[in-house]
Amino acid sequence: MMDRINDKCAFEFFDIVWQEMEELRSRINEGFYQKAVELILASEKAGGRIHITGIGKPSYVAGYIASLMSSTGTPTYVLHGTEAIHGSSGQVREGDVVIAISNSGETAELKATVTTVKNNGAKIISVSGNSESWLAKEGDAFLFAGVKREGDALNRAPRASILAEILVLQGLSIILQDIKGLTPVQYVKWHPGGALGKLRENEK
């Protein structure tokens, strides 16, 4: 049997994350999403598509958000963060929108990808914790998703910053869902599997 573990650091992490998300929320005011939503709707109206990309851990955020947005009325495709400069940017057409995620906003591989898709005529929605970063300045729209503390003693491994990116992009997905008037019937049609794929009694 192990001696009782010291779980104090986990509770401290929860407290730090709570504080960081409260501070992030204070920065999300009316108009925060305006430009990003306008870019997406204009692209879709013109027949364009939405893509999302990131390097390292943000790439997993990209996969989740692409799935979430697709299931709530905004078809979104994952663009591989490094393969894009080796031909995968061919999935992005002129007038498409690419959501690019990087906490620092200075990741070299993502810079190359963003430069490539911009040269091909895409619009960029930048998601970063650094409003003065290269990525923030290169974006046609910018969504701040920053934290000061990741939640552990090293303050290096992405924890709170990943949660910030997810929450900010979930907020974007909710606005788009609301604009498009997603109904339970439509949602179930796109999501027939599992418990979520059944209409509830009050939805029939």
C-alpha positions as CSV (number, residue, x, y, z in Angstrom):
1,M,0.0,0.0,0.0
2,M,1.2,3.5,-0.8
3,D,1.3,6.0,1.9
4,R,-1.5,8.6,1.6
5,I,-0.7,10.9,-1.3
6,N,-0.3,14.6,-0.9
7,D,-3.2,15.9,-3.0
8,K,-2.8,19.5,-1.9
9,C,-1.2,20.5,-5.2
10,A,-4.3,19.3,-7.1
11,F,-6.6,21.4,-5.0
12,E,-4.3,24.4,-5.5
13,F,-4.5,23.7,-9.3
14,F,-8.3,23.9,-9.2
15,D,-8.1,27.2,-7.3
16,I,-5.6,28.7,-9.7
17,V,-7.7,27.6,-12.7
18,W,-10.8,29.1,-11.2
19,Q,-9.1,32.4,-10.7
20,E,-7.6,32.4,-14.2
21,M,-10.9,31.6,-15.8
22,E,-12.6,34.4,-13.8
23,E,-10.0,36.9,-15.0
24,L,-10.4,35.6,-18.6
25,R,-14.1,36.1,-18.3
26,S,-13.7,39.7,-17.3
27,R,-11.9,40.3,-20.6
28,I,-14.7,38.9,-22.7
29,N,-17.0,41.8,-23.3
30,E,-19.6,42.7,-25.8
31,G,-18.1,42.6,-29.3
32,F,-15.4,40.2,-28.3
33,Y,-16.5,37.7,-31.0
34,Q,-17.9,40.1,-33.5
35,K,-15.2,40.0,-36.1
36,A,-14.6,36.3,-35.9
37,V,-18.3,35.6,-36.3
38,E,-18.5,38.0,-39.3
39,L,-15.6,36.3,-41.0
40,I,-17.1,32.8,-40.6
41,L,-20.6,33.8,-41.8
42,A,-19.2,35.7,-44.8
43,S,-17.1,32.8,-45.8
44,E,-19.9,30.3,-45.5
45,K,-22.2,32.5,-47.4
46,A,-19.7,32.6,-50.3
47,G,-19.3,28.8,-50.2
48,G,-16.2,28.8,-48.1
49,R,-15.2,26.4,-45.4
50,I,-13.8,26.6,-41.8
51,H,-10.6,25.0,-40.8
52,I,-8.8,24.9,-37.4
53,T,-5.2,24.2,-36.6
54,G,-2.6,24.2,-33.8
55,I,0.8,22.7,-32.9
56,G,1.4,20.3,-30.0
57,K,-1.4,20.2,-27.4
58,P,-3.4,22.9,-29.2
59,S,-3.8,20.5,-32.0
60,Y,-6.0,18.3,-29.8
61,V,-8.0,21.4,-28.9
62,A,-8.4,21.9,-32.7
63,G,-9.7,18.4,-33.1
64,Y,-12.3,18.7,-30.3
65,I,-13.5,22.2,-31.5
66,A,-13.8,21.0,-35.1
67,S,-16.0,18.1,-33.9
68,L,-18.0,20.4,-31.6
69,M,-18.6,23.0,-34.3
70,S,-19.5,20.5,-36.9
71,S,-22.1,18.9,-34.7
72,T,-23.7,22.2,-33.9
73,G,-24.2,23.6,-37.4
74,T,-20.7,24.9,-38.5
75,P,-18.8,22.2,-40.5
76,T,-15.2,22.6,-39.5
77,Y,-12.2,20.7,-40.7
78,V,-8.9,20.0,-38.9
79,L,-5.8,21.3,-40.7
80,H,-2.7,19.5,-39.7
81,G,-0.3,22.1,-38.2
82,T,2.9,20.9,-39.8
83,E,1.6,18.9,-42.9
84,A,0.0,22.1,-44.2
85,I,3.3,23.3,-45.6
86,H,3.9,20.0,-47.2
87,G,0.7,20.0,-49.3
88,S,-2.2,19.7,-46.9
89,S,-2.9,23.4,-47.2
90,G,-4.5,22.3,-50.5
91,Q,-7.6,21.7,-48.4
92,V,-7.9,25.4,-47.8
93,R,-9.3,27.5,-50.7
94,E,-9.4,31.2,-51.2
95,G,-12.0,32.8,-49.0
96,D,-11.9,30.0,-46.4
97,V,-11.4,30.8,-42.7
98,V,-8.6,29.2,-40.7
99,I,-8.7,29.3,-36.9
100,A,-5.1,29.1,-35.6
101,I,-4.4,28.3,-31.9
102,S,-1.1,29.1,-30.1
103,N,-0.7,30.2,-26.5
104,S,2.5,32.1,-27.2
105,G,1.5,33.1,-30.7
106,E,5.1,32.7,-31.7
107,T,5.3,28.9,-32.6
108,A,7.6,28.6,-35.6
109,E,5.6,25.8,-37.3
110,L,2.3,27.6,-36.9
111,K,3.8,30.7,-38.4
112,A,4.7,28.8,-41.5
113,T,1.3,27.3,-41.7
114,V,-0.5,30.6,-41.3
115,T,1.7,32.3,-43.8
116,T,1.0,29.5,-46.3
117,V,-2.8,29.6,-46.0
118,K,-2.8,33.4,-46.0
119,N,-0.8,33.4,-49.3
120,N,-3.5,31.0,-50.6
121,G,-6.2,33.5,-49.8
122,A,-7.6,32.3,-46.4
123,K,-8.7,34.6,-43.6
124,I,-7.2,33.9,-40.2
125,I,-8.9,33.9,-36.7
126,S,-6.0,34.0,-34.2
127,V,-6.5,32.4,-30.8
128,S,-3.6,33.2,-28.4
129,G,-2.7,34.2,-24.9
130,N,-0.4,36.9,-26.2
131,S,-2.2,39.9,-27.7
132,E,1.1,41.3,-28.9
133,S,2.3,38.1,-30.6
134,W,3.0,37.5,-34.3
135,L,-0.1,35.4,-34.5
136,A,-2.4,38.0,-33.0
137,K,-1.1,40.7,-35.4
138,E,-1.4,38.4,-38.4
139,G,-5.0,37.5,-37.8
140,D,-8.0,39.1,-39.5
141,A,-9.7,38.6,-36.1
142,F,-8.2,37.9,-32.7
143,L,-9.6,36.0,-29.7
144,F,-7.7,36.4,-26.5
145,A,-7.3,33.2,-24.5
146,G,-4.6,33.9,-22.0
147,V,-3.6,33.0,-18.5
148,K,-0.8,34.0,-16.3
149,R,-0.5,30.7,-14.4
150,E,-0.8,27.2,-15.8
151,G,-1.5,25.8,-12.4
152,D,1.6,23.8,-11.3
153,A,4.9,24.6,-9.7
154,L,6.8,24.7,-13.0
155,N,4.3,26.9,-14.7
156,R,5.2,25.4,-18.0
157,A,3.0,22.4,-19.0
158,P,-0.1,23.7,-20.8
159,R,-3.0,23.2,-18.4
160,A,-4.9,26.5,-17.7
161,S,-4.0,27.9,-21.1
162,I,-5.6,24.9,-22.8
163,L,-8.7,25.3,-20.8
164,A,-8.8,29.0,-21.8
165,E,-8.5,28.1,-25.5
166,I,-11.3,25.5,-25.2
167,L,-13.7,27.9,-23.3
168,V,-13.1,30.8,-25.7
169,L,-13.8,28.6,-28.7
170,Q,-16.8,26.9,-27.1
171,G,-18.2,30.4,-26.7
172,L,-17.7,31.0,-30.4
173,S,-19.5,27.7,-31.2
174,I,-22.5,28.7,-29.0
175,I,-22.9,32.0,-30.8
176,L,-22.8,30.3,-34.2
177,Q,-25.2,27.7,-33.0
178,D,-27.6,30.4,-31.8
179,I,-27.4,32.4,-35.1
180,K,-28.2,29.3,-37.1
181,G,-31.1,28.3,-34.9
182,L,-30.0,24.7,-34.3
183,T,-33.0,22.5,-33.3
184,P,-33.0,19.2,-31.3
185,V,-34.2,17.5,-34.5
186,Q,-31.3,18.8,-36.5
187,Y,-28.8,17.9,-33.8
188,V,-30.1,14.3,-33.5
189,K,-30.0,13.9,-37.2
190,W,-26.2,14.8,-37.2
191,H,-25.6,12.8,-34.0
192,P,-27.7,9.6,-34.1
193,G,-25.4,7.5,-31.9
194,G,-25.5,7.3,-28.1
195,A,-27.7,8.9,-25.6
196,L,-27.4,12.3,-27.3
197,G,-28.8,10.8,-30.5
198,K,-32.3,10.5,-29.0
199,L,-35.0,13.2,-28.6
200,R,-36.0,13.9,-25.1
201,E,-39.6,13.8,-24.1
202,N,-39.9,17.6,-24.1
203,E,-38.4,17.8,-27.5
204,K,-40.7,15.4,-29.4
